[in-house]
């Protein structure tokens, strides 16, 4: 499997590493759009925090940074684990504020964190994200053997084909866009062949090989859809910021495969 291609297909050009720092039993995510302020607010509720596979010391250091309102966060699970200081983009660091990082410890012990981040100048941020993703695609596909990339990518995306990678490369050379931010919705634009479009639809309709956790997330994503179209070999779908409540995801509850899932809570809280 070609990891770089998978990351690009998922838009993960800012991912950190293959080792998890902090994990959690469940998470609620809510994204809202403040149109007048031109800002995006991301609220993250982490329930049942425990150490990842990087070890207890790394987990404590990572969590301390979150509590200290450093710009780091996790969405759903790895590889959606981000440390904006490590990425080092001056514009991002200037425009992302961590407005809340409240940690609580319950009996068990069991630890929870409520976090809120705000992206100022959201429209410019989206434009920069489109430019960055386009640049990554141009660099990657310009040097790639597309037949080989498709063969390797089919480990995770059985419906991938060369035509789709050609369309992605062409769109990247034009600068995108891949995502756009409207007044009431977030829009995603993905170039793909008709065969890939049909394959993806069939996979969604009958996700027999999908893990149960991912099925739950897929069902929620479908429930948030406010628009879907396929025209001129571009798949476009929209997620509505419903009545100001924003986009909300709740991950399935996860039982940690750890001998002592409460170790991080005891070490970090001193209990």
C-alpha positions as CSV (number, residue, x, y, z in Angstrom):
1,X,0.0,0.0,0.0
2,X,1.3,3.5,-0.9
3,X,0.8,5.5,2.3
4,X,1.4,8.8,0.7
5,X,-1.4,8.3,-1.9
6,X,-3.8,7.2,0.9
7,X,-2.9,10.4,2.9
8,X,-3.6,12.6,-0.1
9,X,-6.9,10.9,-1.0
10,X,-8.0,11.6,2.6
11,X,-6.5,15.1,2.6
12,X,-4.1,14.2,5.3
13,X,-1.1,16.3,4.2
14,X,-0.7,17.7,7.8
15,X,-0.7,14.4,9.7
16,X,1.9,13.9,12.4
17,X,3.2,10.3,12.7
18,X,2.2,6.7,12.7
19,X,2.4,6.6,16.6
20,X,-0.7,7.7,18.6
21,X,0.0,9.9,21.5
22,X,-3.4,10.1,23.3
23,X,-6.5,8.0,22.5
24,X,-10.0,8.1,23.9
25,X,-13.1,5.9,24.3
26,X,-15.5,8.3,22.6
27,X,-15.5,11.7,21.0
28,X,-18.1,14.3,20.0
29,X,-17.1,16.8,17.3
30,X,-19.0,19.9,16.3
31,X,-18.0,22.3,13.6
32,X,-19.9,25.7,13.3
33,X,-19.5,28.6,10.9
34,X,-19.7,32.2,12.1
35,X,-20.4,33.9,8.8
36,X,-20.2,37.5,10.2
37,X,-16.9,36.9,11.9
38,X,-15.6,34.8,9.0
39,X,-14.6,32.1,11.5
40,X,-14.9,28.3,11.9
41,X,-15.3,26.9,15.4
42,X,-14.3,23.3,16.2
43,X,-15.6,21.9,19.5
44,X,-14.1,18.6,20.6
45,X,-15.2,16.5,23.5
46,X,-12.8,13.7,24.4
47,X,-14.3,11.1,26.8
48,X,-12.1,8.5,28.6
49,X,-8.6,9.6,27.6
50,X,-5.8,7.0,27.8
51,X,-2.2,6.6,26.5
52,X,-1.6,5.7,22.9
53,X,1.1,3.4,21.6
54,X,3.8,6.0,22.0
55,X,3.9,5.3,25.7
56,X,2.8,7.0,29.0
57,X,5.5,9.7,29.1
58,X,4.7,10.9,25.5
59,X,1.0,10.8,26.3
60,X,1.4,13.0,29.4
61,X,3.5,15.5,27.5
62,X,1.0,15.6,24.6
63,X,-1.9,16.0,27.0
64,X,-0.1,18.7,29.0
65,X,0.3,20.7,25.7
66,X,-3.4,20.4,25.1
67,X,-4.3,21.6,28.6
68,X,-1.9,24.5,28.1
69,X,-3.8,25.5,25.0
70,X,-1.1,24.6,22.5
71,X,-2.6,24.2,19.0
72,X,-2.9,20.4,18.9
73,X,-5.9,18.2,18.6
74,X,-7.3,14.9,17.5
75,X,-10.3,14.2,15.3
76,X,-11.9,10.8,15.6
77,X,-8.5,9.0,15.8
78,X,-5.1,8.7,14.2
79,X,-4.2,9.7,11.6
80,X,-6.4,12.8,12.3
81,X,-3.9,13.8,15.0
82,X,-2.5,17.3,14.5
83,X,0.1,19.5,16.1
84,X,0.1,22.9,14.4
85,X,3.3,24.0,16.0
86,X,5.1,21.0,14.5
87,X,3.7,21.9,11.1
88,X,5.1,25.3,11.6
89,X,3.0,27.4,9.1
90,X,3.1,31.0,10.4
91,X,-0.3,31.9,9.0
92,X,-2.0,28.9,10.6
93,X,-0.4,29.6,14.0
94,X,-1.5,33.2,13.8
95,X,-5.1,32.5,12.8
96,X,-5.9,29.4,15.0
97,X,-6.7,30.1,18.6
98,X,-7.4,27.4,21.3
99,X,-10.2,29.1,23.3
100,X,-10.9,26.3,25.7
101,X,-9.2,23.3,27.2
102,X,-10.9,22.0,30.3
103,X,-9.8,18.8,31.9
104,X,-11.9,16.8,34.4
105,X,-11.1,13.5,36.2
106,X,-13.8,11.1,37.5
107,X,-13.7,8.1,39.7
108,X,-12.0,5.1,38.1
109,X,-10.0,7.2,37.4
110,X,-11.5,8.3,34.0
111,X,-10.3,11.6,32.3
112,X,-12.2,13.9,29.9
113,X,-11.2,17.0,28.0
114,X,-13.4,19.7,26.4
115,X,-11.5,21.7,23.7
116,X,-12.6,24.5,21.4
117,X,-10.5,25.9,18.5
118,X,-11.3,28.9,16.3
119,X,-10.0,29.5,12.8
120,X,-10.0,33.2,12.0
121,X,-10.2,34.4,8.4
122,X,-11.9,31.1,7.5
123,X,-12.3,31.8,3.8
124,X,-8.6,32.5,3.4
125,X,-7.8,29.4,5.4
126,X,-9.9,27.3,3.1
127,X,-8.1,28.9,0.1
128,X,-4.8,28.1,1.6
129,X,-5.8,24.5,2.3
130,X,-6.9,24.1,-1.4
131,X,-3.6,25.6,-2.6
132,X,-1.5,23.3,-0.3
133,X,-3.4,20.2,-1.3
134,X,-3.1,21.1,-5.0
135,X,0.6,21.5,-4.6
136,X,1.0,18.2,-2.9
137,X,-1.0,16.4,-5.6
138,X,1.0,18.1,-8.4
139,X,4.3,17.1,-6.8
140,X,3.2,13.6,-6.1
141,X,1.3,12.6,-9.2
142,X,3.8,14.4,-11.5
143,X,6.4,11.9,-10.5
144,X,4.2,8.8,-10.2
145,X,3.5,5.7,-12.2
146,X,-0.3,5.9,-12.2
147,X,-0.8,2.2,-13.1
148,X,1.4,1.2,-10.1
149,X,-0.3,3.7,-7.8
150,X,-3.7,2.4,-8.6
151,X,-2.6,-1.2,-8.1
152,X,-1.3,-0.4,-4.6
153,X,-4.1,1.9,-3.7
154,X,-6.7,-0.8,-4.3
155,X,-5.7,-2.4,-1.0
156,X,-7.9,0.3,0.6
157,X,-9.8,1.7,-2.4
158,X,-10.9,-1.3,-4.5
159,X,-12.7,1.0,-7.0
160,X,-9.7,3.3,-7.8
161,X,-8.6,3.8,-11.4
162,X,-6.1,5.6,-13.5
163,X,-8.6,8.0,-15.0
164,X,-9.5,9.3,-11.5
165,X,-5.8,10.0,-10.8
166,X,-5.5,11.8,-14.1
167,X,-8.5,14.0,-13.2
168,X,-7.1,14.7,-9.8
169,X,-3.8,15.7,-11.3
170,X,-5.5,18.1,-13.8
171,X,-7.6,19.7,-11.1
172,X,-4.5,20.1,-8.9
173,X,-2.7,21.9,-11.7
174,X,-5.6,24.3,-11.8
175,X,-5.4,24.9,-8.0
176,X,-8.6,23.1,-7.1
177,X,-10.8,23.8,-5.3
178,X,-11.2,20.7,-3.2
179,X,-13.3,22.3,-0.5
180,X,-15.3,25.5,-0.3
181,X,-17.2,27.3,2.5
182,X,-20.6,28.6,1.8
183,X,-22.9,30.6,4.1
184,X,-24.8,27.5,5.2
185,X,-22.7,24.6,4.2
186,X,-19.3,23.0,3.7
187,X,-18.8,21.8,0.1
188,X,-16.4,19.0,-1.1
189,X,-15.3,18.7,-4.7
190,X,-13.7,15.4,-5.8
191,X,-12.8,14.6,-9.4
192,X,-13.4,11.0,-10.3
193,X,-14.3,8.7,-13.2
194,X,-17.8,7.5,-13.6
195,X,-16.6,4.0,-12.7
196,X,-15.1,5.2,-9.4
197,X,-18.3,7.2,-8.7
198,X,-20.5,4.1,-9.2
199,X,-18.0,1.9,-7.2
200,X,-18.1,4.3,-4.3
201,X,-21.9,4.4,-4.3
202,X,-22.1,0.6,-4.3
203,X,-19.6,0.5,-1.4
204,X,-21.7,2.9,0.6
205,X,-24.9,1.0,-0.2
206,X,-23.4,-2.3,0.9
207,X,-20.4,-1.7,3.1
208,X,-20.0,-5.4,3.9
209,X,-16.2,-5.1,4.4
210,X,-16.3,-2.0,6.5
211,X,-15.7,-2.2,10.2
212,X,-18.7,-1.4,12.4
213,X,-17.1,1.8,13.8
214,X,-16.7,3.1,10.3
215,X,-20.2,2.1,9.4
216,X,-21.6,4.2,12.2
217,X,-19.5,7.2,11.1
218,X,-20.6,6.7,7.5
219,X,-24.2,6.6,8.5
220,X,-23.8,9.9,10.4
221,X,-22.1,11.5,7.4
222,X,-24.9,10.5,5.1
223,X,-27.4,11.9,7.5
224,X,-25.6,15.3,7.4
225,X,-25.6,15.5,3.6
226,X,-27.5,18.4,2.2
227,X,-26.5,18.0,-1.4
228,X,-24.9,15.4,-3.8
229,X,-24.2,15.7,-7.5
230,X,-22.0,14.2,-10.2
231,X,-21.3,16.2,-13.3
232,X,-18.4,16.5,-15.8
233,X,-16.5,13.9,-13.8
234,X,-16.6,15.8,-10.5
235,X,-18.4,14.5,-7.5
236,X,-19.7,17.3,-5.3
237,X,-21.3,16.9,-1.9
238,X,-22.4,19.4,0.8
239,X,-22.8,19.3,4.5
240,X,-25.2,21.8,6.0
241,X,-24.5,23.9,9.1
242,X,-28.1,23.1,10.3
243,X,-29.8,26.0,12.0
244,X,-26.6,27.2,13.6
245,X,-26.0,23.9,15.4
246,X,-23.2,23.0,12.9
247,X,-21.9,19.6,11.8
248,X,-21.9,17.1,14.6
249,X,-20.3,13.7,14.8
250,X,-20.3,11.2,17.7
251,X,-17.9,8.4,17.4
252,X,-18.9,4.9,18.6
253,X,-17.7,4.1,22.1
254,X,-14.4,2.3,22.1
255,X,-13.1,-0.2,24.7
256,X,-9.4,0.3,25.0
257,X,-7.2,-2.7,24.5
258,X,-5.0,-1.9,27.4
259,X,-4.0,-3.7,30.6
260,X,-4.4,-0.5,32.5
261,X,-6.5,2.2,30.6
262,X,-6.6,4.4,33.8
263,X,-2.8,4.7,33.9
264,X,-2.8,8.1,32.1
265,X,-5.5,9.5,34.3
266,X,-3.5,8.5,37.5
267,X,-0.2,9.7,36.2
268,X,-1.5,13.0,34.9
269,X,-3.8,13.9,37.8
270,X,-1.6,12.4,40.5
271,X,-4.4,10.2,41.8
